[in-house]
Amino acid sequence: MEDTDGAAARQRPSRRDREAGSASGPSGANGPNALPVFCRARHFNRAANVYSVPLWDFTSRWLPEELKAFDSRRSARATSGFKPQDRTEGSEGKGEAEPEAEAEEIKEEPEGASDSEESEVAWEGPLGGESRAWSRAAADGALILLRRLGQEGASYAMGVSSALIASETVAEGADSSMDKRLAEIIRTREPHWAVCALRSGHFAGAVFKGQEAVVHKAIHRYTVRAKAGGAQSACDSGKKVKSVGSSLRRYGETRLAEEMIKELMTDKWAAQLAECELVLVSVSKRMKSTLLGTEKEPFLSETSRVRKLPFMIGKPTFEAVQAAYLRAASVVFCEEKVAEALAARFRPKPEKEKKKEELPASEAVAAVEEEEEEVAKYCEEEDDVLFGALHAAALADDVTRILEELDGGADPRARDSKGRVPYYLCTTQAAREAFRRWRGGNEEAWDWTAAQVPEGITDESEQKRREKEKEKRKKQKEKQKASKAKAKEEEEDRLRKEEEERRILEEAQAKCEKCRKPLSSKPFTRLNFLYCSPECVNGHRRDLQAEAALKRLG
């Protein structure tokens, strides 16, 4: 019994063998182009038809057969600008665990074209000289570098963001150096990278280790001219405007550049940035010195770790930086057919097209015309059998000839070599009405449905149409008249309400005790009475005295 169990155990493949087998894409349940087992449904990007798998979702110790020769910690430590951390068994187990929440795919909507979306790895030119394993490709608007793996009939491709491979490594033109770098990336389960973005007065940055953000910061300062657009520094290059808004924008630029970003990069985050393997940035050429410093005084000591993201970050926020980090730390997996489609735009053009581009404008136009002449064109004059006189009359929009041909027995159902009936060739309303009028008087002559001629026009239908239009115009006039009467009534109501409100306001308003005029300013007072002027005060006082004297006298 023990011997049987031992033989079964020896025949059962190990976990590492199963993972390696699934990576090489053998034929099986998943088909001949099987992808690695950790490519799950939540990783599928429907827009690009690829799987984007974060590095921390990779199966432990997985590595394609083509890259196993570069699987050594010594080669990983020897690579410049990349310092993998020592990992324990616990950290590897953490890499195997699936995340509790699925990473949502965030599509960026760039506000406009900018050089901040360009990668340091060139988009043009051949990759690796005569290399066949590596190629450039574009997935979801970002430049990636694809590596074809597996054998014929069971092959697939995997790609990484161009920001993860140095431009010098790509320029070498050797597959071995790029394979070595790819093996290092795959072995990284907890990337220790920083992502920073600066645009239009908005700064956002974070230092990530694995899936968590160690530190992060988002800053916004008023630097862009509202509605007019453009930074204040760009406006000052022509003529320096002296206004309150421009002063605030200049102060915002100074505050953002010197006191916020420089202080953050050189002081507060200095220790965290020094430990980062890569610093991924999204910034324009004009604002690059604000984010990273100058060549003489850089904010980061090792500039080789700084890479530009090959895609755009619209408005820099912490959420946008998180999405950019997830996008850069994800490895793209796709089948061979999809890889061919993604890399199609980067293939070199055929020699014939290159020669046309090198020709002068006049010669290029002549070459195009020659190609057009080679293509056979349809000619109405040569179509004697099907392109008849009625077709010609309809094409010329000649109403008299159309009626003459129809009276002469021409078939309106006849079709030319392109399958067009005569009515289809009419370009004016008068020509179409000629067909419809003839149909109205000869409804039983032809199959008008096959001739594609609409309902015929007769005297009765014309009379009905005129009466309908007359009724329509009458209703429109009545409607306009009613709307005018209603508007007039509303205007009268409005004036009446305004007059009533004015009268009520005047009655409620305090008045002078002498002249009974409304008090529009600070009143004069005497005893419990209010007056508009000193004259009214004295006049009312005399009136009161006279009235008192009369009462005393009887």
C-alpha positions as a printed Julia matrix, in Angstrom:
554×3 Matrix{Float64}:
   0.0     0.0     0.0
   2.84    2.37    0.87
   4.55    1.56   -2.43
   1.38    2.36   -4.35
   0.95    5.68   -2.56
   4.6     6.54   -3.14
   4.32    5.79   -6.87
   1.17    7.94   -7.11
   2.91   10.76   -5.3
   5.87   10.54   -7.66
   3.54   10.65  -10.67
   1.49   13.61   -9.34
   2.98   16.9   -10.68
   4.09   19.48   -8.2
   2.38   22.87   -7.8
   5.3    24.62   -9.48
   5.1    22.25  -12.47
   1.35   22.9   -12.8
   1.88   26.66  -12.7
   4.69   26.49  -15.25
   2.55   24.3   -17.49
  -0.37   26.75  -17.39
   2.0    29.63  -18.13
   3.34   28.04  -21.29
  -0.24   27.67  -22.53
  -0.71   23.96  -23.26
  -3.84   22.79  -24.98
  -6.52   21.96  -22.49
  -9.71   23.28  -21.07
  -8.81   26.83  -21.88
  -7.97   26.12  -25.5
  -4.72   26.27  -27.43
  -4.04   29.91  -26.45
  -4.45   29.32  -22.69
  -3.33   32.2   -20.47
  -1.93   31.84  -16.93
  -4.36   30.59  -14.31
  -4.32   33.87  -12.35
  -5.93   35.78  -15.26
  -9.39   36.09  -13.75
 -12.6    37.7   -15.0
 -12.09   40.72  -12.76
  -8.81   41.46  -14.57
 -10.4    41.56  -18.02
 -10.38   44.95  -19.78
 -13.24   44.79  -22.25
 -12.21   47.99  -24.07
  -8.75   46.66  -24.97
  -9.64   42.91  -24.94
  -6.73   42.12  -22.6
  -6.19   40.97  -19.02
  -4.52   43.53  -16.69
  -3.17   41.59  -13.71
  -1.54   43.53  -10.82
   1.81   42.22   -9.67
   0.46   41.32   -6.22
  -2.14   38.99   -7.82
   0.53   36.79   -9.46
   0.89   33.2    -8.33
   3.89   32.64   -6.1
   7.14   31.7    -7.93
   5.46   31.9   -11.36
   7.82   32.6   -14.25
   7.58   31.69  -17.96
   9.95   29.1   -19.33
  11.64   31.71  -21.57
  12.58   33.84  -18.53
  13.7    31.17  -16.05
  17.31   31.65  -17.1
  17.18   35.15  -15.57
  15.6    34.03  -12.28
  18.32   34.86   -9.77
  18.53   37.4    -6.97
  22.04   38.26   -8.07
  20.87   39.44  -11.5
  18.02   41.39   -9.87
  20.42   43.19   -7.51
  22.8    44.01  -10.35
  20.18   45.96  -12.32
  20.62   49.71  -11.99
  17.69   51.73  -10.73
  15.81   48.7    -9.35
  16.31   47.41   -5.81
  14.04   44.47   -4.97
  13.31   44.01   -1.29
  14.04   40.79    0.6
  10.86   38.83    1.02
   9.93   36.18    3.54
   7.58   33.28    3.19
   4.86   35.39    4.79
   5.17   38.07    2.17
   4.97   35.49   -0.6
   1.83   34.11    0.94
   0.43   37.61    1.01
   1.13   37.92   -2.69
  -0.84   34.73   -3.3
  -3.91   35.94   -1.45
  -6.58   37.47   -3.6
  -7.59   41.05   -2.76
 -10.89   41.48   -0.94
 -12.19   44.14   -3.35
 -11.75   44.09   -7.08
  -9.79   47.0    -8.54
 -12.12   49.11  -10.6
 -10.88   50.28  -13.94
 -10.85   54.08  -14.18
 -10.94   55.55  -17.67
  -9.24   58.9   -17.94
 -10.68   61.71  -20.02
  -7.8    64.01  -20.88
  -8.72   67.68  -21.1
  -6.46   68.24  -24.08
  -3.32   67.1   -25.85
  -0.2    67.47  -23.74
   3.36   66.25  -23.82
   2.87   64.87  -20.31
   1.32   61.73  -21.86
   4.48   60.88  -23.79
   6.74   58.11  -22.55
  10.52   58.34  -22.41
  10.5    55.2   -24.57
   9.94   56.38  -28.13
   6.66   55.45  -29.79
   8.27   55.28  -33.23
  11.07   53.19  -34.67
  11.84   49.46  -34.69
  12.18   47.74  -31.34
  15.32   45.77  -30.81
  16.52   45.8   -34.43
  15.79   42.31  -35.74
  14.0    41.32  -32.52
  10.92   39.16  -32.97
  10.0    38.44  -29.36
   9.48   42.08  -28.29
   7.35   44.75  -29.92
   5.62   48.01  -29.14
   1.86   48.05  -28.64
  -0.87   50.37  -27.38
  -3.48   49.15  -24.89
  -6.2    51.54  -23.68
  -4.26   54.57  -24.92
  -0.97   53.69  -23.18
   2.32   52.49  -24.66
   3.29   48.98  -23.55
   6.14   46.65  -24.48
   4.91   43.16  -25.5
   6.87   39.93  -25.1
   5.63   36.87  -27.04
   5.81   33.63  -25.1
   5.09   29.97  -25.69
   5.31   27.84  -28.8
   3.32   27.82  -32.02
  -0.27   26.77  -31.44
  -0.06   27.55  -27.69
   1.34   31.07  -27.57
   0.3    34.29  -25.9
   1.86   37.65  -25.1
   2.49   39.6   -21.94
   3.31   43.27  -21.75
   4.4    45.85  -19.22
   4.16   49.61  -19.18
   6.98   51.3   -21.05
   7.71   53.33  -17.89
   9.08   50.2   -16.17
  11.84   49.58  -18.72
  14.52   52.23  -19.22
  14.89   53.8   -22.63
  18.57   52.74  -22.7
  17.55   49.1   -22.29
  15.11   49.38  -25.19
  17.69   51.16  -27.35
  20.2    48.3   -26.89
  18.16   46.17  -29.26
  18.83   42.92  -27.41
  16.08   40.62  -26.19
  18.22   39.28  -23.36
  18.49   42.6   -21.49
  14.74   43.24  -21.8
  13.95   39.65  -20.74
  16.15   40.13  -17.7
  14.3    43.3   -16.74
  10.91   41.59  -17.32
  11.89   38.73  -14.99
  12.76   41.28  -12.28
   9.38   42.99  -12.67
   7.44   39.72  -12.48
   9.29   38.72   -9.29
   8.22   41.99   -7.64
   5.15   41.27   -5.51
   5.19   44.56   -3.54
   6.33   47.41   -5.81
   7.82   50.28   -3.85
   7.12   53.11   -6.27
   6.1    56.76   -6.13
   3.62   58.44   -8.49
   3.47   62.24   -8.86
   1.33   64.36  -11.18
   1.27   68.14  -11.73
  -1.09   70.05  -14.0
  -2.95   73.38  -14.01
  -2.21   74.24  -10.39
  -3.15   70.73   -9.18
  -0.5    68.47   -7.61
  -1.07   64.94   -6.37
   1.54   62.45   -5.24
   1.84   59.25   -3.26
   4.42   56.65   -2.27
   3.1    53.11   -2.61
   4.33   49.83   -1.2
   2.33   46.97   -2.59
  -1.35   47.83   -2.55
  -1.09   50.43    0.23
  -0.11   54.1     0.06
   2.63   54.92    2.58
   2.2    58.71    2.25
   0.08   60.83   -0.07
  -0.69   64.49   -0.62
  -2.93   66.57   -2.92
  -2.46   70.34   -3.36
  -4.37   72.95   -5.36
  -3.42   76.59   -5.86
  -5.01   79.32   -7.98
  -2.62   79.57  -10.94
  -4.79   79.32  -14.07
  -6.72   82.26  -15.53
 -10.44   81.45  -15.36
 -12.27   81.13  -18.71
  -9.27   82.56  -20.63
  -7.18   79.52  -19.69
  -3.41   79.23  -19.48
  -1.07   79.78  -16.58
  -0.16   83.27  -15.42
   3.56   82.7   -16.12
   2.76   81.93  -19.76
   0.74   85.17  -19.99
   3.56   87.18  -18.41
   6.01   86.08  -21.1
   4.49   88.61  -23.53
   3.26   91.44  -21.32
   3.15   91.56  -17.53
  -0.39   92.4   -16.46
  -0.84   94.3   -13.18
  -4.12   93.29  -11.59
  -5.35   91.71   -8.4
  -6.1    88.39  -10.12
  -2.68   88.21  -11.77
  -0.97   88.94   -8.46
  -2.93   86.14   -6.79
  -2.01   83.73   -9.58
   1.7    84.65   -9.37
   1.6    84.11   -5.62
  -0.15   80.77   -6.16
   2.55   79.6    -8.6
   5.32   80.63   -6.21
   3.61   79.0    -3.27
   2.97   75.78   -5.18
   6.47   75.52   -6.65
   8.81   76.64   -3.88
   7.01   76.28   -0.58
   4.84   73.2    -1.3
   6.34   70.84   -3.91
  10.01   71.62   -3.22
   9.49   71.33    0.53
   7.59   68.08    0.05
  10.1    66.45   -2.31
  13.3    67.53   -0.55
  12.26   67.52    3.11
   9.03   65.82    4.18
   9.14   62.92    1.7
  12.91   62.73    1.27
  13.29   59.46    3.22
  10.34   57.74    1.53
  11.42   58.81   -1.98
  14.99   57.64   -1.35
  13.69   54.12   -0.68
  11.53   54.03   -3.83
  12.63   51.83   -6.71
  10.92   54.05   -9.33
   9.38   57.53   -9.36
   6.68   57.74  -12.03
   5.67   61.26  -13.04
   3.06   62.88  -15.26
   4.03   66.48  -16.03
   4.57   68.71  -19.06
   8.01   69.85  -20.17
   7.32   73.42  -19.02
   6.38   72.32  -15.48
   9.01   69.57  -15.17
  11.46   71.84  -13.33
   8.71   72.73  -10.82
   8.13   69.06   -9.96
  11.64   67.58  -10.25
  13.97   70.58  -10.09
  16.65   71.58  -12.58
  19.64   69.63  -13.87
  21.97   71.56  -11.57
  19.69   71.28   -8.52
  17.45   68.21   -8.85
  15.05   67.38   -6.07
  15.9    63.65   -6.36
  19.49   62.48   -6.07
  19.14   59.54   -8.51
  17.45   60.87  -11.67
  17.68   57.44  -13.32
  14.75   56.29  -11.17
  12.45   58.97  -12.62
  10.23   57.74  -15.48
   7.39   59.43  -17.35
   4.04   57.7   -17.45
   2.99   56.76  -21.0
  -0.61   57.86  -20.46
  -2.44   60.97  -19.36
  -3.65   61.85  -15.87
  -6.45   64.37  -16.39
  -6.96   66.24  -13.1
  -4.33   65.25  -10.51
  -6.11   63.86   -7.47
  -5.24   61.08   -5.05
  -7.79   58.8    -6.74
  -6.23   59.53  -10.15
  -2.75   58.77   -8.79
  -4.01   55.48   -7.32
  -5.51   54.52  -10.69
  -2.24   55.42  -12.48
  -0.22   53.29  -10.04
  -2.56   50.32  -10.54
  -2.31   50.76  -14.29
   1.51   50.9   -14.25
   1.83   47.97  -11.8
  -0.38   45.7   -13.92
   0.97   43.22  -16.46
  -1.03   42.82  -19.66
  -1.84   39.3   -20.9
  -3.49   38.61  -24.24
  -3.72   35.96  -26.91
  -1.58   36.01  -30.04
  -4.31   37.45  -32.29
  -5.01   40.3   -29.89
  -1.3    41.02  -29.58
  -1.02   41.3   -33.36
  -3.87   43.82  -33.4
  -2.37   45.9   -30.57
   1.03   46.03  -32.26
  -0.29   46.64  -35.79
   0.05   50.46  -35.68
   3.75   50.18  -34.78
   4.74   47.88  -37.6
   6.97   49.42  -40.31
   5.12   50.59  -43.41
   5.45   48.69  -46.7
   8.09   49.85  -49.14
   5.43   51.05  -51.62
   3.91   53.43  -49.09
   7.33   54.66  -47.99
   8.24   55.51  -51.57
   5.02   57.49  -51.96
   5.78   59.51  -48.82
   9.29   60.25  -50.07
   8.02   61.55  -53.43
   7.33   65.27  -53.94
   3.71   66.43  -53.68
   3.13   66.71  -57.44
   4.55   63.25  -58.18
   2.57   61.71  -55.29
  -0.68   63.15  -56.68
   0.17   61.8   -60.14
   0.82   58.34  -58.68
  -2.53   58.36  -56.91
  -4.3    59.43  -60.1
  -2.64   56.6   -62.03
  -3.9    54.08  -59.47
  -7.41   55.51  -59.73
  -7.34   55.22  -63.53
  -6.51   51.54  -63.22
  -9.79   50.92  -61.36
 -12.73   50.44  -63.76
 -15.41   53.08  -63.35
 -19.1    52.85  -64.13
 -20.07   54.9   -67.2
 -23.73   55.67  -67.97
 -23.1    56.19  -71.67
 -21.74   52.66  -72.03
 -24.77   51.12  -70.29
 -26.96   51.04  -73.42
 -29.15   48.13  -72.37
 -30.17   49.1   -68.86
 -29.47   52.81  -68.66
 -32.4    53.95  -70.88
 -33.85   57.27  -71.96
 -36.03   57.51  -68.84
 -32.93   57.12  -66.66
 -31.2    59.89  -68.59
 -34.23   62.21  -68.31
 -34.47   61.57  -64.55
 -30.76   62.16  -64.09
 -31.07   65.48  -65.99
 -34.2    66.46  -63.97
 -35.99   67.23  -67.27
 -39.71   67.22  -66.36
 -40.91   67.43  -70.01
 -38.78   64.49  -71.16
 -39.82   62.42  -68.13
 -43.51   62.85  -68.98
 -42.85   62.19  -72.68
 -40.97   58.96  -71.95
 -43.68   57.75  -69.56
 -46.4    58.59  -72.1
 -44.37   56.71  -74.71
 -44.44   53.52  -72.63
 -41.06   53.68  -70.84
 -40.9    51.25  -67.92
 -40.29   53.08  -64.59
 -39.29   49.74  -63.01
 -36.24   49.29  -65.28
 -32.91   49.22  -63.47
 -29.44   50.09  -64.68
 -26.29   48.05  -64.0
 -26.15   49.46  -60.47
 -29.74   48.4   -59.77
 -31.16   51.94  -59.71
 -34.67   52.8   -60.92
 -35.23   56.12  -62.78
 -37.03   57.76  -59.83
 -33.94   57.18  -57.66
 -31.83   59.36  -59.99
 -34.02   62.49  -59.6
 -32.33   65.27  -57.66
 -35.05   67.99  -57.68
 -38.57   68.13  -56.24
 -40.08   69.0   -59.64
 -38.68   65.83  -61.27
 -40.0    63.66  -58.43
 -43.44   65.29  -58.66
 -43.51   64.53  -62.41
 -43.3    60.8   -61.63
 -45.91   61.11  -58.88
 -48.33   63.1   -61.1
 -48.04   60.56  -63.9
 -48.71   57.79  -61.39
 -51.79   59.66  -60.14
 -53.32   59.53  -63.61
 -52.11   56.0   -64.46
 -52.33   54.05  -61.2
 -52.9    50.67  -62.89
 -50.21   51.02  -65.56
 -47.2    49.73  -63.57
 -46.21   48.19  -60.27
 -45.28   51.47  -58.6
 -43.94   49.73  -55.51
 -41.26   48.07  -57.65
 -40.65   51.45  -59.33
 -40.1    53.0   -55.85
 -42.41   55.92  -56.73
 -44.38   57.26  -53.71
 -48.13   57.89  -53.64
 -49.44   59.53  -56.79
 -50.59   63.16  -57.04
 -54.11   63.85  -58.39
 -56.39   66.89  -58.48
 -58.29   65.58  -55.49
 -55.13   64.94  -53.46
 -53.86   68.42  -54.42
 -57.14   69.98  -53.3
 -57.0    68.1   -50.02
 -53.38   69.17  -49.52
 -54.27   72.84  -50.18
 -57.24   72.68  -47.81
 -55.09   71.04  -45.18
 -52.44   73.73  -45.51
 -55.13   76.43  -45.4
 -56.58   74.92  -42.25
 -53.12   74.71  -40.76
 -52.43   78.38  -41.5
 -55.83   79.32  -40.03
 -55.08   77.44  -36.83
 -51.67   79.09  -36.63
 -53.25   82.55  -36.97
 -55.84   81.74  -34.31
 -53.15   80.44  -32.05
 -51.05   83.6   -32.56
 -54.12   85.78  -31.95
 -54.95   83.89  -28.75
 -51.34   84.13  -27.56
 -51.32   87.9   -28.2
 -54.61   88.35  -26.31
 -53.29   86.28  -23.45
 -50.04   88.28  -23.37
 -52.02   91.55  -23.37
 -54.2    90.31  -20.52
 -51.18   89.22  -18.54
 -49.55   92.62  -19.08
 -52.69   94.42  -17.85
 -52.82   92.18  -14.78
 -49.19   92.91  -14.07
 -49.69   96.7   -14.3
 -52.79   96.53  -12.13
 -50.96   94.51   -9.47
 -48.02   96.92   -9.52
 -50.34   99.9    -9.08
 -52.14   98.21   -6.19
 -48.85   97.3    -4.52
 -47.62  100.9    -4.89
 -50.83  102.26   -3.33
 -50.65   99.83   -0.42
 -47.0   100.73    0.12
 -47.78  104.43    0.17
 -50.6   103.92    2.69
 -48.36  101.84    4.93
 -45.49  104.33    4.7
 -45.11  107.02    7.44
 -46.22  110.53    6.4
 -45.48  114.06    7.49
 -48.0   115.27   10.12
 -48.26  118.68    8.45
 -48.18  118.17    4.64
 -49.08  114.43    4.65
 -46.25  113.58    2.23
 -44.43  110.22    2.55
 -41.2   110.42    4.53
 -38.34  109.41    2.21
 -35.48  110.35    4.56
 -34.79  110.64    8.29
 -37.77  112.52    9.76
 -37.86  115.46   12.19
 -39.61  114.73   15.46
 -41.53  116.81   18.0
 -43.49  115.22   20.77
 -45.01  112.11   19.11
 -45.21  113.6    15.61
 -42.99  113.08   12.49
 -42.21  115.82    9.96
 -40.39  116.05    6.66
 -38.85  119.53    7.23
 -38.4   122.19    9.95
 -41.05  124.35    8.25
 -43.61  121.58    8.75
 -42.51  121.33   12.42
 -43.1   125.04   13.07
 -46.32  125.14   11.02
 -47.83  122.2    12.9
 -46.75  123.7    16.25
 -48.58  126.94   15.45
 -51.66  125.0    14.37
 -51.7   123.11   17.64
 -51.28  126.34   19.65
 -54.13  128.01   17.75
 -56.35  124.99   18.27
 -55.59  125.02   22.03
 -56.37  128.75   22.27
 -59.72  128.25   20.59
 -60.59  125.5    23.05
 -59.77  127.77   26.0
 -61.93  130.61   24.68
 -64.93  128.48   24.55
